[in-house]
């Protein structure tokens, strides 16, 4: 990620009806500068198409402080179904493989995450076995919660 990508990425979110993410993306850039996160950005014909971030060590969930985590993976709507997400994940996994035998991620469970869920399974990610998590805690059986971005299933992929 280059600093100039921040505004372009934020515009990508705004163009699909999301709020600006400039503040979060600025934090990601600063974390990249300090080595706390790596941000891979995909471009098609000079237009920002999506991104994924790599955390050297997961911050939450069952893999916290154990394995690297892919976090905040987005491909903007006009660029979907063109293999961009697959290419981003391929490059991210290649980089993680240099330092770890496993990569992890958390995926949301509502309809908006459907394409990502399917992509992760096709790429060999499997659930970790701890069930569903809500707001960074394992969800108890029979718990009543809201199906939003805080409801996730953690997956991992072992490199061979």
C-alpha positions as CSV (number, residue, x, y, z in Angstrom):
1,X,0.0,0.0,0.0
2,X,1.1,3.5,-0.8
3,X,-0.2,6.5,1.0
4,X,-1.9,7.6,-2.2
5,X,-4.0,4.4,-2.2
6,X,-5.9,5.6,1.0
7,X,-8.2,8.0,-0.9
8,X,-8.6,5.7,-3.8
9,X,-9.6,2.8,-1.6
10,X,-12.0,5.0,0.5
11,X,-13.6,6.2,-2.8
12,X,-14.1,2.5,-3.7
13,X,-16.1,1.9,-0.5
14,X,-18.1,5.1,-1.0
15,X,-19.0,4.2,-4.6
16,X,-20.7,1.0,-3.4
17,X,-22.7,2.8,-0.6
18,X,-20.4,2.3,2.3
19,X,-19.1,5.0,4.6
20,X,-15.6,6.5,4.1
21,X,-12.9,4.2,5.5
22,X,-10.2,6.9,5.2
23,X,-9.5,6.8,9.0
24,X,-9.1,3.0,9.1
25,X,-7.0,3.0,5.9
26,X,-4.7,5.7,7.3
27,X,-4.2,3.5,10.4
28,X,-3.4,0.6,8.2
29,X,-0.8,2.6,6.3
30,X,0.8,3.7,9.6
31,X,0.8,0.1,10.8
32,X,2.4,-1.0,7.6
33,X,5.1,1.6,8.0
34,X,5.9,0.3,11.5
35,X,5.8,-3.4,10.4
36,X,2.6,-4.2,12.3
37,X,0.6,-5.0,9.2
38,X,1.2,-5.4,5.5
39,X,-1.4,-4.2,3.0
40,X,-1.6,-5.6,-0.5
41,X,-3.6,-3.6,-3.0
42,X,-4.9,-4.8,-6.4
43,X,-5.1,-2.5,-9.4
44,X,-6.7,-3.0,-12.7
45,X,-5.8,-0.5,-15.5
46,X,-4.8,2.0,-12.9
47,X,-8.0,1.7,-10.8
48,X,-7.8,0.3,-7.3
49,X,-9.8,-3.0,-7.3
50,X,-9.4,-4.3,-3.8
51,X,-7.0,-5.2,-1.0
52,X,-6.2,-7.6,1.8
53,X,-4.1,-7.0,4.9
54,X,-1.7,-9.4,6.6
55,X,-1.2,-9.3,10.4
56,X,2.1,-11.1,11.5
57,X,0.1,-12.4,14.5
58,X,-3.7,-12.7,14.8
59,X,-5.0,-10.2,17.4
60,X,-8.3,-12.0,18.3
61,X,-9.9,-15.4,18.1
62,X,-8.5,-18.9,18.6
63,X,-5.3,-18.1,16.8
64,X,-4.4,-14.9,18.7
65,X,-0.7,-14.4,19.1
66,X,-0.1,-17.8,17.4
67,X,-0.3,-17.6,13.6
68,X,-0.5,-14.8,11.0
69,X,-3.9,-13.6,10.0
70,X,-5.4,-12.3,6.8
71,X,-7.7,-9.5,7.7
72,X,-10.0,-7.0,6.0
73,X,-10.2,-8.5,2.6
74,X,-12.2,-6.6,0.0
75,X,-12.7,-6.6,-3.7
76,X,-14.9,-3.7,-5.0
77,X,-18.1,-4.7,-6.7
78,X,-17.2,-3.6,-10.3
79,X,-14.1,-5.9,-10.1
80,X,-15.6,-9.0,-8.7
81,X,-15.7,-12.4,-10.5
82,X,-12.5,-11.6,-12.4
83,X,-10.1,-13.6,-10.2
84,X,-8.8,-10.5,-8.3
85,X,-9.7,-11.9,-4.9
86,X,-8.0,-15.2,-5.7
87,X,-4.8,-13.3,-6.8
88,X,-4.8,-11.2,-3.7
89,X,-5.1,-14.3,-1.5
90,X,-2.5,-16.1,-3.5
91,X,0.0,-13.3,-3.0
92,X,-0.8,-13.0,0.7
93,X,-0.5,-16.7,1.3
94,X,2.9,-16.7,-0.5
95,X,4.1,-14.0,1.8
96,X,2.8,-15.7,5.0
97,X,4.3,-19.1,3.9
98,X,7.8,-17.6,4.2
99,X,7.3,-17.2,8.0
100,X,4.6,-19.7,9.1
101,X,3.2,-23.2,8.4
102,X,-0.3,-21.9,8.7
103,X,-2.4,-18.8,7.9
104,X,-5.7,-17.9,9.6
105,X,-8.7,-15.6,9.1
106,X,-12.1,-14.8,10.4
107,X,-15.1,-14.6,8.1
108,X,-18.4,-13.0,8.7
109,X,-21.5,-15.1,8.5
110,X,-24.2,-12.9,7.0
111,X,-25.1,-12.9,3.3
112,X,-22.6,-10.2,2.4
113,X,-19.8,-12.6,3.2
114,X,-21.1,-15.4,1.0
115,X,-18.6,-14.9,-1.9
116,X,-15.7,-14.7,0.5
117,X,-16.8,-17.8,2.4
118,X,-17.0,-19.8,-0.8
119,X,-13.6,-18.5,-2.0
120,X,-11.9,-19.5,1.3
121,X,-13.3,-23.0,1.1
122,X,-12.2,-23.4,-2.5
123,X,-8.7,-22.3,-1.4
124,X,-8.5,-25.0,1.3
125,X,-9.4,-23.1,4.4
126,X,-11.2,-25.1,7.1
127,X,-13.0,-24.1,10.3
128,X,-10.8,-24.2,13.4
129,X,-13.4,-26.2,15.5
130,X,-14.1,-23.5,18.1
131,X,-17.5,-22.7,16.7
132,X,-18.9,-19.2,16.0
133,X,-17.4,-16.1,17.7
134,X,-19.2,-12.9,18.5
135,X,-17.3,-9.7,19.5
136,X,-14.1,-11.6,19.9
137,X,-15.5,-14.3,22.3
138,X,-16.7,-17.8,21.5
139,X,-20.5,-17.9,21.3
140,X,-22.2,-20.0,23.9
141,X,-24.8,-22.5,22.8
142,X,-28.4,-21.0,22.7
143,X,-27.0,-17.4,22.9
144,X,-29.1,-14.7,21.2
145,X,-27.0,-12.3,19.1
146,X,-27.3,-10.1,16.0
147,X,-26.0,-11.4,12.7
148,X,-23.6,-8.5,11.9
149,X,-19.9,-8.0,11.2
150,X,-19.1,-9.1,14.7
151,X,-20.3,-12.6,14.2
152,X,-17.4,-14.7,12.6
153,X,-16.1,-18.2,12.0
154,X,-12.4,-18.6,12.2
155,X,-10.7,-20.6,9.4
156,X,-7.1,-21.8,8.8
157,X,-5.1,-23.2,6.0
158,X,-2.0,-25.3,6.6
159,X,0.8,-25.0,4.0
160,X,2.4,-28.2,2.7
